[in-house]
Every structure is written in C-alpha cells, then in structure tokens.
C-alpha cells in the first residue's frame, strides 16, 4: 500500500473500531498477566474475579467507545429524518470535520441539502406544473404536507397514495419516437384529470411515473378510480400504438401513522415494483 492509502486507512472509522475491539477483547488477558506478574500467589477465586472484572471493564469501555464513534452518524440520521418531515436541516449540529467515512458522508449530505434548498428557492413562486401533461410535477407532490390535510378531512378518514407507471406492451416507451411517447403522456394526463377530479393532487413524478393522492376517500373508491384509469389507458390508441398496447401498473400505500409524503411515495413505489414482479400478466394493482 502506498502512503496515501495508508494514511486514509489510519483515519478510517473501520480502523478505529478494529483497534478499540482488539484492545477491549484483550483486557482480560492483560489483567490476568498483570495478576500473575504482581501477585505472590493466586487462587482460582482471585483469578476468576480478576478475569470477570476485566471482562466487564472491557465490555463497558467497548460499548462507550462505539457509542461515541457512531454519535455523528446518529446525529446525521436524526437531522435527515427531521428534514423529511418539514423541519429545518440542523447542519450546525453535525460534525463535518475529519477524514473518516462518517465525516465524508456528512459533508456530502450537507452539500446536497444545500443544493436542493437553492433549487427550491429558485423555483419558488413559479407554477409547479409538468408542461407535457399539465399535472403537478414531482417536487410539488413531495412538498404536500399531510398533517394539515389529515386534520382537515378528520382523524378517521384515510389518506392513500397511488403510484402508477405507464408502459407499452412489447416495447419500451422510451424506445418509441418522441412524438408518439409525448402524445401517450398527454393522453394519460387527460385521463387522470377526467377520472381523478376534483381531487387536488395528481402529479407526474418522472418520465412515465405518476402519483395520485386520495384524501378522505373510501378504499373501494380508490380502487374504482384506479381501475377506471387502467381501463381507459387500455382503450387508448396513440400513433403507432394500437388499442391495448398501453397499460399502467399501480402500487398503493395507506397512511397508517404520521408518515410524510416522501415515506408514502416510497411505500407505494415499492408496492408498484412488487405488483410488476408478482403479477406480470394479471391484474396490475397490488395493495401494500
């Protein structure tokens, strides 16, 4: 190993954990050697007490040191969790100094959060609409605050997030010519407004992924709305795509506790992947 790699290894959190573990594991052996070297005579009880005491001291020292070494990582995780719920990112509480892995990750996360905040300030006040479909864009969907919405519709009413993906049977949608793929997305946007109105939150998250937010609707109503969109998409005939070539796959997530919008989107996205994996040719909807 060259000098640069050796210096990086010496500063690594892995090396620190290994060193602490190595020392703490050998504390009983060190105490036993000291006892044999200093005591004129030792019976089995004395030896057992020395080993037991040294083991307890080594274990306590190991746990305390590990807790101290991983404290910056726990602070980072707490800051990210609070930021995702809408609170300010507490960058001043994070330790960004050092060259170990935790410090590198902390600096990278702080930089990305700063970039995201700058982008949000840049688009503040502009219409958060997708120009192709006329629906909200992904950043607007992520910014929905579910707490006030839950209080508005009542504590017993459910909030459901539905994520669906548009695909062409037998050919990737990205493999089609630009005009056909754009017309397909415009048509799906029209269908969403037709079957989803007057609900306020319908967004295009990415190239072919859409999200719908149901607030206060019965689960049967959610299923019926998703099924109506699914059937309408099957009837579309766009450019070179004949009727029945377009389809959508749904993944649903129900707000059970106090999840943020980002958490529900992640759950619905995972349900979407499961639906595509489990039901390749059957019903394209799976409830998480």
C-alpha positions in Angstrom: 0.0 0.0 0.0 1.3 3.5 -0.9 1.5 6.3 1.6 -1.9 7.9 0.6 -3.8 4.7 1.1 -2.1 4.0 4.4 -3.0 7.5 5.7 -6.6 7.0 4.5 -6.7 3.6 6.3 -5.4 5.1 9.5 -8.1 7.7 9.6 -10.9 5.2 8.7 -13.7 4.6 11.2 -13.2 0.9 10.5 -9.6 1.0 11.7 -10.8 2.8 14.9 -13.5 0.2 15.6 -11.0 -2.6 14.9 -8.4 -1.1 17.3 -11.0 -0.5 20.1 -12.4 -4.0 19.7 -8.9 -5.6 19.7 -7.9 -3.7 22.9 -11.1 -4.4 24.8 -11.1 -8.1 23.9 -7.6 -8.5 25.3 -8.3 -6.6 28.5 -9.0 -9.8 30.5 -5.8 -11.3 29.2 -3.8 -8.2 30.1 -5.3 -8.2 33.6 -4.5 -11.9 34.0 -0.9 -11.4 33.1 -0.6 -8.4 35.5 -2.1 -10.5 38.2 0.3 -13.4 37.6 3.2 -10.9 37.5 2.5 -9.0 40.6 0.7 -11.4 43.0 2.8 -13.8 45.0 0.1 -16.4 44.9 -3.4 -16.5 43.4 -6.1 -19.0 44.0 -8.9 -19.8 41.5 -11.4 -17.4 43.1 -9.0 -14.5 42.7 -8.2 -15.4 39.1 -11.9 -15.7 38.3 -12.7 -12.3 39.9 -9.9 -10.7 38.0 -11.0 -12.1 34.7 -14.6 -11.2 35.4 -13.8 -7.7 36.4 -11.6 -7.1 33.4 -14.2 -8.5 31.1 -16.8 -6.1 32.5 -14.4 -3.2 32.2 -13.5 -4.1 28.6 -17.1 -4.6 27.6 -18.2 -1.2 29.1 -15.2 0.5 27.5 -16.0 -1.0 24.1 -19.7 0.0 24.3 -18.9 3.5 25.4 -16.3 4.0 22.7 -18.6 2.6 20.0 -21.4 4.9 21.1 -19.0 7.9 20.9 -17.6 6.9 17.5 -21.1 6.4 15.9 -22.6 9.6 17.5 -22.0 11.7 14.4 -23.8 9.1 12.3 -26.8 9.1 14.6 -26.9 12.9 14.6 -26.9 12.8 10.8 -29.8 10.3 10.7 -31.8 12.4 13.1 -31.2 15.5 11.1 -32.3 13.8 7.8 -35.5 12.4 9.5 -36.5 15.8 10.8 -35.7 17.4 7.5 -38.0 14.9 5.7 -40.9 15.9 8.0 -40.6 19.6 7.1 -38.2 20.9 9.8 -35.1 22.8 9.0 -31.9 20.9 8.3 -29.9 21.3 11.5 -26.5 21.5 9.8 -24.9 23.3 12.8 -25.4 20.2 15.0 -23.4 17.9 12.7 -19.7 17.2 12.8 -18.4 17.8 9.3 -14.7 17.7 10.2 -12.4 14.8 9.9 -11.5 12.3 7.1 -13.3 9.2 8.2 -16.3 7.7 6.3 -18.9 9.3 8.5 -17.4 12.8 8.1 -17.3 12.3 4.3 -20.9 11.3 4.1 -22.0 14.1 6.4 -20.3 16.7 4.2 -21.9 15.2 1.0 -25.4 15.2 2.6 -25.0 18.8 3.7 -23.9 19.8 0.2 -26.9 18.0 -1.4 -29.4 19.5 1.0 -27.9 23.0 0.2 -28.3 22.3 -3.5 -31.9 21.2 -3.0 -32.7 24.3 -1.0 -31.2 26.5 -3.6 -33.2 24.9 -6.4 -36.4 25.2 -4.3 -35.7 28.9 -3.8 -35.1 29.3 -7.5 -38.5 27.9 -8.5 -40.4 29.5 -5.6 -43.4 31.3 -6.9 -43.4 29.6 -10.3 -46.2 27.2 -11.3 -45.2 23.7 -10.3 -46.8 22.1 -13.3 -45.5 19.5 -15.7 -45.5 21.2 -19.2 -46.4 18.0 -21.1 -49.3 16.6 -19.0 -50.5 19.7 -17.2 -50.3 17.9 -13.9 -48.2 18.8 -10.9 -44.5 18.0 -11.1 -42.6 15.7 -8.7 -41.3 18.5 -6.4 -44.8 19.8 -5.9 -46.0 16.3 -4.9 -43.1 15.9 -2.5 -44.0 19.2 -0.9 -47.5 18.2 0.1 -48.0 18.5 3.9 -50.1 15.6 5.0 -50.6 16.7 8.6 -52.9 19.7 7.9 -54.7 17.6 5.2 -55.4 14.8 7.8 -56.7 17.4 10.3 -58.9 18.9 7.5 -60.6 15.6 6.5 -60.8 14.2 10.0 -58.8 11.7 12.1 -60.8 8.7 10.9 -60.6 9.3 7.2 -57.8 7.6 5.3 -55.1 9.1 3.1 -54.0 6.9 0.2 -51.1 7.5 -2.3 -51.3 5.7 -5.6 -48.2 5.5 -7.8 -48.7 4.1 -11.3 -46.3 3.6 -14.2 -47.2 3.8 -17.9 -45.6 1.2 -20.2 -46.1 0.0 -23.8 -46.6 -3.8 -24.1 -43.8 -5.4 -26.1 -41.7 -2.3 -26.5 -40.2 0.2 -24.0 -42.0 3.6 -24.1 -38.6 5.2 -24.3 -37.9 3.3 -27.5 -40.8 4.9 -29.3 -40.4 8.0 -31.4 -40.7 11.3 -29.4 -44.0 12.3 -30.9 -45.7 9.0 -30.0 -44.4 8.9 -26.5 -45.3 12.6 -25.9 -48.8 12.0 -27.2 -49.2 9.0 -24.9 -48.2 11.0 -21.9 -50.6 13.9 -22.8 -53.4 11.4 -23.3 -52.7 9.8 -19.9 -52.7 13.3 -18.3 -56.1 14.0 -19.8 -57.4 10.7 -18.5 -56.1 11.4 -15.0 -57.9 14.8 -14.9 -61.1 13.1 -16.2 -61.2 10.3 -13.7 -59.4 11.9 -10.7 -61.1 15.3 -10.5 -61.9 17.2 -8.3 -59.1 15.9 -6.1 -56.2 18.4 -6.0 -53.0 16.3 -6.1 -52.2 14.4 -9.3 -48.6 14.6 -10.4 -46.1 13.3 -13.0 -43.1 12.1 -10.9 -40.7 11.1 -13.6 -40.8 10.1 -17.3 -43.5 7.5 -17.1 -44.5 7.5 -13.4 -47.5 9.3 -12.0 -48.9 9.8 -8.4 -52.4 10.3 -7.2 -53.3 11.4 -3.6 -56.7 10.3 -2.2 -57.8 12.1 0.9 -60.9 11.0 2.7 -62.0 8.5 0.0 -63.1 5.0 0.8 -60.7 2.3 -0.2 -63.3 1.0 -2.7 -63.5 4.4 -4.3 -59.7 4.5 -4.6 -59.8 1.0 -6.3 -62.6 2.1 -8.6 -60.8 5.3 -9.7 -57.5 3.4 -10.3 -59.4 0.7 -12.2 -61.2 3.3 -14.3 -57.8 4.9 -15.3 -56.4 1.4 -16.0 -59.3 0.5 -18.4 -59.2 3.9 -20.1 -55.5 3.6 -20.8 -56.1 0.1 -22.3 -58.5 1.8 -24.7 -56.0 4.4 -25.9 -54.8 4.4 -29.5 -51.8 6.7 -29.9 -49.8 6.9 -33.2 -48.2 3.6 -33.9 -49.6 2.1 -30.7 -52.7 0.2 -31.3 -55.5 -0.2 -28.7 -54.4 -2.4 -25.9 -50.7 -1.7 -26.3 -50.6 0.8 -23.4 -51.1 -0.2 -19.8 -50.5 1.1 -16.3 -49.4 -0.7 -13.1 -50.5 0.6 -9.7 -48.9 0.5 -6.2 -50.9 1.8 -3.3 -49.8 3.0 0.2 -52.2 3.9 3.1 -51.1 6.5 5.7 -51.2 4.5 9.0 -49.5 6.8 11.4 -47.8 10.2 10.8 -45.8 9.3 7.7 -44.6 12.2 5.5 -45.5 12.3 1.8 -42.0 11.1 0.9 -42.5 8.0 3.0 -45.8 7.2 1.4 -44.4 7.7 -2.0 -41.6 5.3 -1.2 -44.0 2.7 0.1 -46.3 3.0 -2.9 -43.2 2.8 -5.2 -42.2 -0.5 -3.5 -45.7 -1.8 -3.9 -45.6 -0.9 -7.6 -42.3 -2.9 -8.0 -43.9 -5.9 -6.2 -47.0 -5.7 -8.4 -44.9 -5.7 -11.6 -42.8 -8.6 -10.3 -45.6 -10.8 -9.0 -48.4 -10.1 -11.5 -46.6 -9.7 -14.8 -49.7 -10.5 -16.9 -52.6 -10.3 -14.5 -54.2 -7.5 -12.6 -51.8 -4.6 -12.5 -52.6 -3.4 -8.9 -51.2 -4.5 -5.6 -52.0 -3.1 -2.2 -49.0 -2.9 0.1 
